[in-house]
């Protein structure tokens, strides 16, 4: 079973990578782009066959390693 873990900076946390992307888009002529936030997507293949147990395992992995829960939020999708 596949899991996708989406990790994003929490609201109010500075996001220099997002700022740089937004600035570069403006320089490339893309107008009308508001705030840009940059995060990451982590895809995992797990042996678990129960979707609820797979999601719980993904959430535990995110809390322990994949996300810095002080400054990042995450969500887990079972694919």
N, CA, C and O atoms as a Maestro MAE file, in Angstrom:
{
 s_m_m2io_version
 :::
 2.0.0
}

f_m_ct {
 s_m_title
 :::
 protein
 m_atom[316] {
  # First column is atom index #
  i_m_mmod_type
  r_m_x_coord
  r_m_y_coord
  r_m_z_coord
  i_m_residue_number
  s_m_chain_name
  s_m_pdb_residue_name
  s_m_pdb_atom_name
  i_m_atomic_number
  :::
  1 25 0.842 -1.164 0.000 1 A "UNK " " N  " 7
  2 3 0.000 0.000 0.000 1 A "UNK " " CA " 6
  3 2 0.896 1.239 0.000 1 A "UNK " " C  " 6
  4 15 1.962 1.253 0.616 1 A "UNK " " O  " 8
  5 25 0.446 2.265 -0.696 2 A "UNK " " N  " 7
  6 3 1.232 3.504 -0.769 2 A "UNK " " CA " 6
  7 2 0.644 4.557 0.149 2 A "UNK " " C  " 6
  8 15 -0.572 4.678 0.297 2 A "UNK " " O  " 8
  9 25 1.536 5.311 0.756 3 A "UNK " " N  " 7
  10 3 1.170 6.460 1.571 3 A "UNK " " CA " 6
  11 2 1.826 7.687 0.983 3 A "UNK " " C  " 6
  12 15 2.933 7.622 0.449 3 A "UNK " " O  " 8
  13 25 1.138 8.798 1.086 4 A "UNK " " N  " 7
  14 3 1.733 10.095 0.761 4 A "UNK " " CA " 6
  15 2 1.630 10.957 2.003 4 A "UNK " " C  " 6
  16 15 0.551 11.114 2.575 4 A "UNK " " O  " 8
  17 25 2.757 11.515 2.415 5 A "UNK " " N  " 7
  18 3 2.792 12.405 3.564 5 A "UNK " " CA " 6
  19 2 3.116 13.803 3.038 5 A "UNK " " C  " 6
  20 15 4.173 14.032 2.450 5 A "UNK " " O  " 8
  21 25 2.192 14.725 3.261 6 A "UNK " " N  " 7
  22 3 2.356 16.113 2.836 6 A "UNK " " CA " 6
  23 2 2.782 16.928 4.053 6 A "UNK " " C  " 6
  24 15 2.094 16.931 5.073 6 A "UNK " " O  " 8
  25 25 3.913 17.616 3.946 7 A "UNK " " N  " 7
  26 3 4.461 18.403 5.054 7 A "UNK " " CA " 6
  27 2 4.564 19.859 4.593 7 A "UNK " " C  " 6
  28 15 5.141 20.159 3.548 7 A "UNK " " O  " 8
  29 25 3.989 20.755 5.402 8 A "UNK " " N  " 7
  30 3 4.004 22.186 5.071 8 A "UNK " " CA " 6
  31 2 4.373 22.999 6.308 8 A "UNK " " C  " 6
  32 15 4.094 22.583 7.432 8 A "UNK " " O  " 8
  33 25 5.006 24.168 6.101 9 A "UNK " " N  " 7
  34 3 5.242 25.059 7.237 9 A "UNK " " CA " 6
  35 2 3.897 25.496 7.833 9 A "UNK " " C  " 6
  36 15 2.934 25.734 7.103 9 A "UNK " " O  " 8
  37 25 3.846 25.596 9.145 10 A "UNK " " N  " 7
  38 3 2.626 26.061 9.799 10 A "UNK " " CA " 6
  39 2 2.389 27.530 9.467 10 A "UNK " " C  " 6
  40 15 3.338 28.261 9.183 10 A "UNK " " O  " 8
  41 25 1.129 27.970 9.501 11 A "UNK " " N  " 7
  42 3 0.854 29.401 9.276 11 A "UNK " " CA " 6
  43 2 1.630 30.254 10.282 11 A "UNK " " C  " 6
  44 15 1.712 29.921 11.464 11 A "UNK " " O  " 8
  45 25 2.187 31.337 9.801 12 A "UNK " " N  " 7
  46 3 2.946 32.236 10.665 12 A "UNK " " CA " 6
  47 2 4.427 31.912 10.756 12 A "UNK " " C  " 6
  48 15 5.207 32.726 11.250 12 A "UNK " " O  " 8
  49 25 4.825 30.739 10.288 13 A "UNK " " N  " 7
  50 3 6.244 30.365 10.286 13 A "UNK " " CA " 6
  51 2 6.870 30.906 9.005 13 A "UNK " " C  " 6
  52 15 6.323 30.731 7.916 13 A "UNK " " O  " 8
  53 25 8.010 31.558 9.142 14 A "UNK " " N  " 7
  54 3 8.696 32.084 7.960 14 A "UNK " " CA " 6
  55 2 9.020 30.962 6.988 14 A "UNK " " C  " 6
  56 15 9.407 29.864 7.388 14 A "UNK " " O  " 8
  57 25 8.854 31.259 5.691 15 A "UNK " " N  " 7
  58 3 9.108 30.277 4.646 15 A "UNK " " CA " 6
  59 2 10.000 30.921 3.581 15 A "UNK " " C  " 6
  60 15 9.500 31.386 2.557 15 A "UNK " " O  " 8
  61 25 11.319 30.951 3.817 16 A "UNK " " N  " 7
  62 3 12.204 31.620 2.861 16 A "UNK " " CA " 6
  63 2 12.181 30.976 1.473 16 A "UNK " " C  " 6
  64 15 12.317 31.674 0.468 16 A "UNK " " O  " 8
  65 25 12.014 29.671 1.408 17 A "UNK " " N  " 7
  66 3 11.953 29.009 0.097 17 A "UNK " " CA " 6
  67 2 10.704 29.457 -0.662 17 A "UNK " " C  " 6
  68 15 10.773 29.723 -1.862 17 A "UNK " " O  " 8
  69 25 9.577 29.542 0.017 18 A "UNK " " N  " 7
  70 3 8.353 30.028 -0.612 18 A "UNK " " CA " 6
  71 2 8.496 31.463 -1.075 18 A "UNK " " C  " 6
  72 15 8.045 31.814 -2.165 18 A "UNK " " O  " 8
  73 25 9.132 32.312 -0.238 19 A "UNK " " N  " 7
  74 3 9.372 33.707 -0.626 19 A "UNK " " CA " 6
  75 2 10.221 33.785 -1.890 19 A "UNK " " C  " 6
  76 15 9.926 34.566 -2.795 19 A "UNK " " O  " 8
  77 25 11.289 32.962 -1.950 20 A "UNK " " N  " 7
  78 3 12.178 32.966 -3.117 20 A "UNK " " CA " 6
  79 2 11.431 32.519 -4.372 20 A "UNK " " C  " 6
  80 15 11.622 33.084 -5.449 20 A "UNK " " O  " 8
  81 25 10.589 31.513 -4.232 21 A "UNK " " N  " 7
  82 3 9.806 31.036 -5.380 21 A "UNK " " CA " 6
  83 2 8.849 32.125 -5.854 21 A "UNK " " C  " 6
  84 15 8.741 32.388 -7.051 21 A "UNK " " O  " 8
  85 25 8.153 32.759 -4.905 22 A "UNK " " N  " 7
  86 3 7.237 33.837 -5.265 22 A "UNK " " CA " 6
  87 2 7.938 34.983 -5.969 22 A "UNK " " C  " 6
  88 15 7.433 35.520 -6.954 22 A "UNK " " O  " 8
  89 25 9.120 35.360 -5.454 23 A "UNK " " N  " 7
  90 3 9.899 36.431 -6.078 23 A "UNK " " CA " 6
  91 2 10.323 36.037 -7.493 23 A "UNK " " C  " 6
  92 15 10.214 36.841 -8.419 23 A "UNK " " O  " 8
  93 25 10.803 34.808 -7.664 24 A "UNK " " N  " 7
  94 3 11.247 34.341 -8.983 24 A "UNK " " CA " 6
  95 2 10.074 34.298 -9.970 24 A "UNK " " C  " 6
  96 15 10.239 34.643 -11.140 24 A "UNK " " O  " 8
  97 25 8.898 33.878 -9.506 25 A "UNK " " N  " 7
  98 3 7.732 33.860 -10.395 25 A "UNK " " CA " 6
  99 2 7.395 35.272 -10.868 25 A "UNK " " C  " 6
  100 15 7.071 35.478 -12.037 25 A "UNK " " O  " 8
  101 25 7.470 36.243 -9.959 26 A "UNK " " N  " 7
  102 3 7.233 37.629 -10.347 26 A "UNK " " CA " 6
  103 2 8.240 38.103 -11.378 26 A "UNK " " C  " 6
  104 15 7.876 38.776 -12.342 26 A "UNK " " O  " 8
  105 25 9.509 37.753 -11.180 27 A "UNK " " N  " 7
  106 3 10.548 38.141 -12.137 27 A "UNK " " CA " 6
  107 2 10.354 37.489 -13.499 27 A "UNK " " C  " 6
  108 15 10.794 38.030 -14.513 27 A "UNK " " O  " 8
  109 25 9.707 36.348 -13.531 28 A "UNK " " N  " 7
  110 3 9.446 35.648 -14.797 28 A "UNK " " CA " 6
  111 2 8.165 36.127 -15.469 28 A "UNK " " C  " 6
  112 15 7.775 35.604 -16.513 28 A "UNK " " O  " 8
  113 25 7.509 37.120 -14.872 29 A "UNK " " N  " 7
  114 3 6.338 37.708 -15.504 29 A "UNK " " CA " 6
  115 2 5.014 37.121 -15.059 29 A "UNK " " C  " 6
  116 15 3.980 37.456 -15.636 29 A "UNK " " O  " 8
  117 25 5.005 36.262 -14.061 30 A "UNK " " N  " 7
  118 3 3.755 35.701 -13.562 30 A "UNK " " CA " 6
  119 2 3.174 36.661 -12.529 30 A "UNK " " C  " 6
  120 15 3.603 36.693 -11.375 30 A "UNK " " O  " 8
  121 25 2.196 37.438 -12.966 31 A "UNK " " N  " 7
  122 3 1.599 38.408 -12.054 31 A "UNK " " CA " 6
  123 2 0.392 37.773 -11.362 31 A "UNK " " C  " 6
  124 15 -0.148 36.765 -11.817 31 A "UNK " " O  " 8
  125 25 -0.004 38.373 -10.279 32 A "UNK " " N  " 7
  126 3 -1.188 37.892 -9.583 32 A "UNK " " CA " 6
  127 2 -0.939 36.714 -8.661 32 A "UNK " " C  " 6
  128 15 -1.889 36.136 -8.134 32 A "UNK " " O  " 8
  129 25 0.320 36.345 -8.453 33 A "UNK " " N  " 7
  130 3 0.633 35.253 -7.532 33 A "UNK " " CA " 6
  131 2 0.752 35.847 -6.138 33 A "UNK " " C  " 6
  132 15 1.548 36.757 -5.908 33 A "UNK " " O  " 8
  133 25 -0.035 35.334 -5.218 34 A "UNK " " N  " 7
  134 3 0.008 35.809 -3.843 34 A "UNK " " CA " 6
  135 2 1.098 35.096 -3.061 34 A "UNK " " C  " 6
  136 15 2.167 34.788 -3.588 34 A "UNK " " O  " 8
  137 25 0.808 34.846 -1.812 35 A "UNK " " N  " 7
  138 3 1.782 34.180 -0.944 35 A "UNK " " CA " 6
  139 2 2.076 32.778 -1.465 35 A "UNK " " C  " 6
  140 15 1.171 32.057 -1.886 35 A "UNK " " O  " 8
  141 25 3.341 32.404 -1.430 36 A "UNK " " N  " 7
  142 3 3.776 31.070 -1.847 36 A "UNK " " CA " 6
  143 2 4.344 30.362 -0.623 36 A "UNK " " C  " 6
  144 15 5.171 30.924 0.095 36 A "UNK " " O  " 8
  145 25 3.904 29.135 -0.387 37 A "UNK " " N  " 7
  146 3 4.413 28.301 0.707 37 A "UNK " " CA " 6
  147 2 4.980 27.043 0.061 37 A "UNK " " C  " 6
  148 15 4.317 26.418 -0.767 37 A "UNK " " O  " 8
  149 25 6.185 26.674 0.427 38 A "UNK " " N  " 7
  150 3 6.836 25.488 -0.139 38 A "UNK " " CA " 6
  151 2 6.893 24.399 0.923 38 A "UNK " " C  " 6
  152 15 7.259 24.651 2.071 38 A "UNK " " O  " 8
  153 25 6.530 23.200 0.530 39 A "UNK " " N  " 7
  154 3 6.566 22.060 1.435 39 A "UNK " " CA " 6
  155 2 7.204 20.869 0.747 39 A "UNK " " C  " 6
  156 15 7.985 21.015 -0.194 39 A "UNK " " O  " 8
  157 25 6.856 19.686 1.234 40 A "UNK " " N  " 7
  158 3 7.410 18.482 0.629 40 A "UNK " " CA " 6
  159 2 6.361 17.376 0.655 40 A "UNK " " C  " 6
  160 15 5.464 17.367 1.498 40 A "UNK " " O  " 8
  161 25 6.495 16.445 -0.288 41 A "UNK " " N  " 7
  162 3 5.647 15.263 -0.358 41 A "UNK " " CA " 6
  163 2 6.563 14.062 -0.271 41 A "UNK " " C  " 6
  164 15 7.544 13.964 -1.009 41 A "UNK " " O  " 8
  165 25 6.244 13.152 0.628 42 A "UNK " " N  " 7
  166 3 7.042 11.934 0.807 42 A "UNK " " CA " 6
  167 2 6.137 10.756 0.485 42 A "UNK " " C  " 6
  168 15 5.089 10.592 1.110 42 A "UNK " " O  " 8
  169 25 6.528 9.936 -0.481 43 A "UNK " " N  " 7
  170 3 5.767 8.732 -0.827 43 A "UNK " " CA " 6
  171 2 6.436 7.527 -0.207 43 A "UNK " " C  " 6
  172 15 7.652 7.353 -0.288 43 A "UNK " " O  " 8
  173 25 5.617 6.701 0.413 44 A "UNK " " N  " 7
  174 3 6.114 5.512 1.094 44 A "UNK " " CA " 6
  175 2 5.344 4.291 0.622 44 A "UNK " " C  " 6
  176 15 4.129 4.354 0.437 44 A "UNK " " O  " 8
  177 25 6.029 3.204 0.430 45 A "UNK " " N  " 7
  178 3 5.394 1.910 0.162 45 A "UNK " " CA " 6
  179 2 5.473 1.136 1.466 45 A "UNK " " C  " 6
  180 15 6.565 0.891 1.977 45 A "UNK " " O  " 8
  181 25 4.316 0.746 2.012 46 A "UNK " " N  " 7
  182 3 4.289 0.005 3.275 46 A "UNK " " CA " 6
  183 2 3.621 -1.347 3.050 46 A "UNK " " C  " 6
  184 15 2.810 -1.509 2.138 46 A "UNK " " O  " 8
  185 25 3.970 -2.306 3.888 47 A "UNK " " N  " 7
  186 3 3.423 -3.653 3.732 47 A "UNK " " CA " 6
  187 2 2.046 -3.802 4.363 47 A "UNK " " C  " 6
  188 15 1.367 -4.804 4.137 47 A "UNK " " O  " 8
  189 25 1.635 -2.836 5.137 48 A "UNK " " N  " 7
  190 3 0.333 -2.896 5.808 48 A "UNK " " CA " 6
  191 2 -0.791 -2.968 4.780 48 A "UNK " " C  " 6
  192 15 -0.754 -2.259 3.775 48 A "UNK " " O  " 8
  193 25 -1.793 -3.818 5.019 49 A "UNK " " N  " 7
  194 3 -2.905 -3.956 4.076 49 A "UNK " " CA " 6
  195 2 -4.179 -3.261 4.555 49 A "UNK " " C  " 6
  196 15 -5.085 -3.022 3.756 49 A "UNK " " O  " 8
  197 25 -4.262 -2.936 5.839 50 A "UNK " " N  " 7
  198 3 -5.418 -2.242 6.383 50 A "UNK " " CA " 6
  199 2 -5.202 -0.727 6.244 50 A "UNK " " C  " 6
  200 15 -4.247 -0.192 6.806 50 A "UNK " " O  " 8
  201 25 -6.079 -0.027 5.500 51 A "UNK " " N  " 7
  202 3 -5.873 1.407 5.280 51 A "UNK " " CA " 6
  203 2 -5.784 2.224 6.569 51 A "UNK " " C  " 6
  204 15 -4.965 3.138 6.657 51 A "UNK " " O  " 8
  205 25 -6.606 1.912 7.562 52 A "UNK " " N  " 7
  206 3 -6.571 2.675 8.816 52 A "UNK " " CA " 6
  207 2 -5.248 2.470 9.548 52 A "UNK " " C  " 6
  208 15 -4.678 3.419 10.086 52 A "UNK " " O  " 8
  209 25 -4.765 1.237 9.567 53 A "UNK " " N  " 7
  210 3 -3.479 0.951 10.221 53 A "UNK " " CA " 6
  211 2 -2.331 1.586 9.445 53 A "UNK " " C  " 6
  212 15 -1.371 2.070 10.044 53 A "UNK " " O  " 8
  213 25 -2.423 1.589 8.105 54 A "UNK " " N  " 7
  214 3 -1.381 2.211 7.281 54 A "UNK " " CA " 6
  215 2 -1.332 3.712 7.552 54 A "UNK " " C  " 6
  216 15 -0.253 4.287 7.690 54 A "UNK " " O  " 8
  217 25 -2.513 4.348 7.626 55 A "UNK " " N  " 7
  218 3 -2.567 5.790 7.906 55 A "UNK " " CA " 6
  219 2 -1.976 6.080 9.289 55 A "UNK " " C  " 6
  220 15 -1.211 7.030 9.456 55 A "UNK " " O  " 8
  221 25 -2.333 5.262 10.268 56 A "UNK " " N  " 7
  222 3 -1.805 5.457 11.624 56 A "UNK " " CA " 6
  223 2 -0.283 5.324 11.636 56 A "UNK " " C  " 6
  224 15 0.401 6.096 12.308 56 A "UNK " " O  " 8
  225 25 0.246 4.355 10.900 57 A "UNK " " N  " 7
  226 3 1.700 4.181 10.817 57 A "UNK " " CA " 6
  227 2 2.337 5.402 10.150 57 A "UNK " " C  " 6
  228 15 3.376 5.884 10.601 57 A "UNK " " O  " 8
  229 25 1.715 5.904 9.074 58 A "UNK " " N  " 7
  230 3 2.236 7.090 8.397 58 A "UNK " " CA " 6
  231 2 2.236 8.308 9.295 58 A "UNK " " C  " 6
  232 15 3.177 9.101 9.267 58 A "UNK " " O  " 8
  233 25 1.182 8.468 10.100 59 A "UNK " " N  " 7
  234 3 1.122 9.590 11.023 59 A "UNK " " CA " 6
  235 2 2.198 9.483 12.098 59 A "UNK " " C  " 6
  236 15 2.793 10.486 12.490 59 A "UNK " " O  " 8
  237 25 2.442 8.278 12.568 60 A "UNK " " N  " 7
  238 3 3.509 8.082 13.560 60 A "UNK " " CA " 6
  239 2 4.880 8.397 12.952 60 A "UNK " " C  " 6
  240 15 5.717 9.033 13.594 60 A "UNK " " O  " 8
  241 25 5.106 7.944 11.699 61 A "UNK " " N  " 7
  242 3 6.373 8.245 11.018 61 A "UNK " " CA " 6
  243 2 6.550 9.750 10.864 61 A "UNK " " C  " 6
  244 15 7.645 10.275 11.066 61 A "UNK " " O  " 8
  245 25 5.475 10.441 10.508 62 A "UNK " " N  " 7
  246 3 5.553 11.895 10.326 62 A "UNK " " CA " 6
  247 2 5.880 12.585 11.642 62 A "UNK " " C  " 6
  248 15 6.723 13.480 11.683 62 A "UNK " " O  " 8
  249 25 5.210 12.168 12.727 63 A "UNK " " N  " 7
  250 3 5.469 12.800 14.032 63 A "UNK " " CA " 6
  251 2 6.891 12.544 14.515 63 A "UNK " " C  " 6
  252 15 7.506 13.417 15.129 63 A "UNK " " O  " 8
  253 25 7.420 11.343 14.239 64 A "UNK " " N  " 7
  254 3 8.738 10.977 14.774 64 A "UNK " " CA " 6
  255 2 9.903 11.407 13.892 64 A "UNK " " C  " 6
  256 15 11.003 11.632 14.394 64 A "UNK " " O  " 8
  257 25 9.677 11.524 12.569 65 A "UNK " " N  " 7
  258 3 10.816 11.786 11.684 65 A "UNK " " CA " 6
  259 2 10.523 12.737 10.528 65 A "UNK " " C  " 6
  260 15 11.314 13.644 10.269 65 A "UNK " " O  " 8
  261 25 9.425 12.556 9.840 66 A "UNK " " N  " 7
  262 3 9.228 13.236 8.559 66 A "UNK " " CA " 6
  263 2 8.875 14.711 8.674 66 A "UNK " " C  " 6
  264 15 9.140 15.481 7.751 66 A "UNK " " O  " 8
  265 25 8.282 15.115 9.790 67 A "UNK " " N  " 7
  266 3 7.895 16.521 9.976 67 A "UNK " " CA " 6
  267 2 8.434 17.021 11.309 67 A "UNK " " C  " 6
  268 15 8.471 16.288 12.298 67 A "UNK " " O  " 8
  269 25 8.844 18.268 11.316 68 A "UNK " " N  " 7
  270 3 9.198 18.936 12.566 68 A "UNK " " CA " 6
  271 2 7.904 19.576 13.057 68 A "UNK " " C  " 6
  272 15 7.545 20.672 12.626 68 A "UNK " " O  " 8
  273 25 7.206 18.890 13.960 69 A "UNK " " N  " 7
  274 3 5.856 19.315 14.339 69 A "UNK " " CA " 6
  275 2 5.807 20.640 15.099 69 A "UNK " " C  " 6
  276 15 4.725 21.174 15.345 69 A "UNK " " O  " 8
  277 25 6.960 21.169 15.470 70 A "UNK " " N  " 7
  278 3 6.984 22.489 16.092 70 A "UNK " " CA " 6
  279 2 6.668 23.561 15.049 70 A "UNK " " C  " 6
  280 15 5.956 24.522 15.338 70 A "UNK " " O  " 8
  281 25 7.194 23.395 13.848 71 A "UNK " " N  " 7
  282 3 7.031 24.419 12.811 71 A "UNK " " CA " 6
  283 2 6.328 23.925 11.553 71 A "UNK " " C  " 6
  284 15 6.056 24.717 10.651 71 A "UNK " " O  " 8
  285 25 6.029 22.621 11.476 72 A "UNK " " N  " 7
  286 3 5.397 22.071 10.275 72 A "UNK " " CA " 6
  287 2 4.133 21.292 10.646 72 A "UNK " " C  " 6
  288 15 4.037 20.701 11.721 72 A "UNK " " O  " 8
  289 25 3.184 21.310 9.740 73 A "UNK " " N  " 7
  290 3 2.003 20.464 9.863 73 A "UNK " " CA " 6
  291 2 2.106 19.386 8.788 73 A "UNK " " C  " 6
  292 15 2.867 19.524 7.830 73 A "UNK " " O  " 8
  293 25 1.345 18.327 8.953 74 A "UNK " " N  " 7
  294 3 1.378 17.247 7.970 74 A "UNK " " CA " 6
  295 2 -0.003 16.615 7.832 74 A "UNK " " C  " 6
  296 15 -0.861 16.737 8.706 74 A "UNK " " O  " 8
  297 25 -0.182 15.943 6.715 75 A "UNK " " N  " 7
  298 3 -1.360 15.098 6.527 75 A "UNK " " CA " 6
  299 2 -0.927 13.863 5.761 75 A "UNK " " C  " 6
  300 15 0.020 13.905 4.975 75 A "UNK " " O  " 8
  301 25 -1.619 12.778 5.992 76 A "UNK " " N  " 7
  302 3 -1.259 11.499 5.394 76 A "UNK " " CA " 6
  303 2 -2.421 11.039 4.519 76 A "UNK " " C  " 6
  304 15 -3.575 11.053 4.947 76 A "UNK " " O  " 8
  305 25 -2.108 10.634 3.302 77 A "UNK " " N  " 7
  306 3 -3.092 10.057 2.381 77 A "UNK " " CA " 6
  307 2 -2.712 8.606 2.127 77 A "UNK " " C  " 6
  308 15 -1.540 8.271 1.959 77 A "UNK " " O  " 8
  309 25 -3.724 7.761 2.103 78 A "UNK " " N  " 7
  310 3 -3.506 6.363 1.688 78 A "UNK " " CA " 6
  311 2 -3.845 6.317 0.207 78 A "UNK " " C  " 6
  312 15 -4.953 6.671 -0.194 78 A "UNK " " O  " 8
  313 25 -2.899 5.886 -0.596 79 A "UNK " " N  " 7
  314 3 -3.100 5.875 -2.057 79 A "UNK " " CA " 6
  315 2 -3.346 4.464 -2.568 79 A "UNK " " C  " 6
  316 15 -3.535 4.267 -3.768 79 A "UNK " " O  " 8
  :::
 }
 m_bond[315] {
  # First column is bond index #
  i_m_from
  i_m_to
  i_m_order
  :::
  1 1 2 1
  2 2 3 1
  3 3 4 2
  4 3 5 1
  5 5 6 1
  6 6 7 1
  7 7 8 2
  8 7 9 1
  9 9 10 1
  10 10 11 1
  11 11 12 2
  12 11 13 1
  13 13 14 1
  14 14 15 1
  15 15 16 2
  16 15 17 1
  17 17 18 1
  18 18 19 1
  19 19 20 2
  20 19 21 1
  21 21 22 1
  22 22 23 1
  23 23 24 2
  24 23 25 1
  25 25 26 1
  26 26 27 1
  27 27 28 2
  28 27 29 1
  29 29 30 1
  30 30 31 1
  31 31 32 2
  32 31 33 1
  33 33 34 1
  34 34 35 1
  35 35 36 2
  36 35 37 1
  37 37 38 1
  38 38 39 1
  39 39 40 2
  40 39 41 1
  41 41 42 1
  42 42 43 1
  43 43 44 2
  44 43 45 1
  45 45 46 1
  46 46 47 1
  47 47 48 2
  48 47 49 1
  49 49 50 1
  50 50 51 1
  51 51 52 2
  52 51 53 1
  53 53 54 1
  54 54 55 1
  55 55 56 2
  56 55 57 1
  57 57 58 1
  58 58 59 1
  59 59 60 2
  60 59 61 1
  61 61 62 1
  62 62 63 1
  63 63 64 2
  64 63 65 1
  65 65 66 1
  66 66 67 1
  67 67 68 2
  68 67 69 1
  69 69 70 1
  70 70 71 1
  71 71 72 2
  72 71 73 1
  73 73 74 1
  74 74 75 1
  75 75 76 2
  76 75 77 1
  77 77 78 1
  78 78 79 1
  79 79 80 2
  80 79 81 1
  81 81 82 1
  82 82 83 1
  83 83 84 2
  84 83 85 1
  85 85 86 1
  86 86 87 1
  87 87 88 2
  88 87 89 1
  89 89 90 1
  90 90 91 1
  91 91 92 2
  92 91 93 1
  93 93 94 1
  94 94 95 1
  95 95 96 2
  96 95 97 1
  97 97 98 1
  98 98 99 1
  99 99 100 2
  100 99 101 1
  101 101 102 1
  102 102 103 1
  103 103 104 2
  104 103 105 1
  105 105 106 1
  106 106 107 1
  107 107 108 2
  108 107 109 1
  109 109 110 1
  110 110 111 1
  111 111 112 2
  112 111 113 1
  113 113 114 1
  114 114 115 1
  115 115 116 2
  116 115 117 1
  117 117 118 1
  118 118 119 1
  119 119 120 2
  120 119 121 1
  121 121 122 1
  122 122 123 1
  123 123 124 2
  124 123 125 1
  125 125 126 1
  126 126 127 1
  127 127 128 2
  128 127 129 1
  129 129 130 1
  130 130 131 1
  131 131 132 2
  132 131 133 1
  133 133 134 1
  134 134 135 1
  135 135 136 2
  136 135 137 1
  137 137 138 1
  138 138 139 1
  139 139 140 2
  140 139 141 1
  141 141 142 1
  142 142 143 1
  143 143 144 2
  144 143 145 1
  145 145 146 1
  146 146 147 1
  147 147 148 2
  148 147 149 1
  149 149 150 1
  150 150 151 1
  151 151 152 2
  152 151 153 1
  153 153 154 1
  154 154 155 1
  155 155 156 2
  156 155 157 1
  157 157 158 1
  158 158 159 1
  159 159 160 2
  160 159 161 1
  161 161 162 1
  162 162 163 1
  163 163 164 2
  164 163 165 1
  165 165 166 1
  166 166 167 1
  167 167 168 2
  168 167 169 1
  169 169 170 1
  170 170 171 1
  171 171 172 2
  172 171 173 1
  173 173 174 1
  174 174 175 1
  175 175 176 2
  176 175 177 1
  177 177 178 1
  178 178 179 1
  179 179 180 2
  180 179 181 1
  181 181 182 1
  182 182 183 1
  183 183 184 2
  184 183 185 1
  185 185 186 1
  186 186 187 1
  187 187 188 2
  188 187 189 1
  189 189 190 1
  190 190 191 1
  191 191 192 2
  192 191 193 1
  193 193 194 1
  194 194 195 1
  195 195 196 2
  196 195 197 1
  197 197 198 1
  198 198 199 1
  199 199 200 2
  200 199 201 1
  201 201 202 1
  202 202 203 1
  203 203 204 2
  204 203 205 1
  205 205 206 1
  206 206 207 1
  207 207 208 2
  208 207 209 1
  209 209 210 1
  210 210 211 1
  211 211 212 2
  212 211 213 1
  213 213 214 1
  214 214 215 1
  215 215 216 2
  216 215 217 1
  217 217 218 1
  218 218 219 1
  219 219 220 2
  220 219 221 1
  221 221 222 1
  222 222 223 1
  223 223 224 2
  224 223 225 1
  225 225 226 1
  226 226 227 1
  227 227 228 2
  228 227 229 1
  229 229 230 1
  230 230 231 1
  231 231 232 2
  232 231 233 1
  233 233 234 1
  234 234 235 1
  235 235 236 2
  236 235 237 1
  237 237 238 1
  238 238 239 1
  239 239 240 2
  240 239 241 1
  241 241 242 1
  242 242 243 1
  243 243 244 2
  244 243 245 1
  245 245 246 1
  246 246 247 1
  247 247 248 2
  248 247 249 1
  249 249 250 1
  250 250 251 1
  251 251 252 2
  252 251 253 1
  253 253 254 1
  254 254 255 1
  255 255 256 2
  256 255 257 1
  257 257 258 1
  258 258 259 1
  259 259 260 2
  260 259 261 1
  261 261 262 1
  262 262 263 1
  263 263 264 2
  264 263 265 1
  265 265 266 1
  266 266 267 1
  267 267 268 2
  268 267 269 1
  269 269 270 1
  270 270 271 1
  271 271 272 2
  272 271 273 1
  273 273 274 1
  274 274 275 1
  275 275 276 2
  276 275 277 1
  277 277 278 1
  278 278 279 1
  279 279 280 2
  280 279 281 1
  281 281 282 1
  282 282 283 1
  283 283 284 2
  284 283 285 1
  285 285 286 1
  286 286 287 1
  287 287 288 2
  288 287 289 1
  289 289 290 1
  290 290 291 1
  291 291 292 2
  292 291 293 1
  293 293 294 1
  294 294 295 1
  295 295 296 2
  296 295 297 1
  297 297 298 1
  298 298 299 1
  299 299 300 2
  300 299 301 1
  301 301 302 1
  302 302 303 1
  303 303 304 2
  304 303 305 1
  305 305 306 1
  306 306 307 1
  307 307 308 2
  308 307 309 1
  309 309 310 1
  310 310 311 1
  311 311 312 2
  312 311 313 1
  313 313 314 1
  314 314 315 1
  315 315 316 2
  :::
 }
}
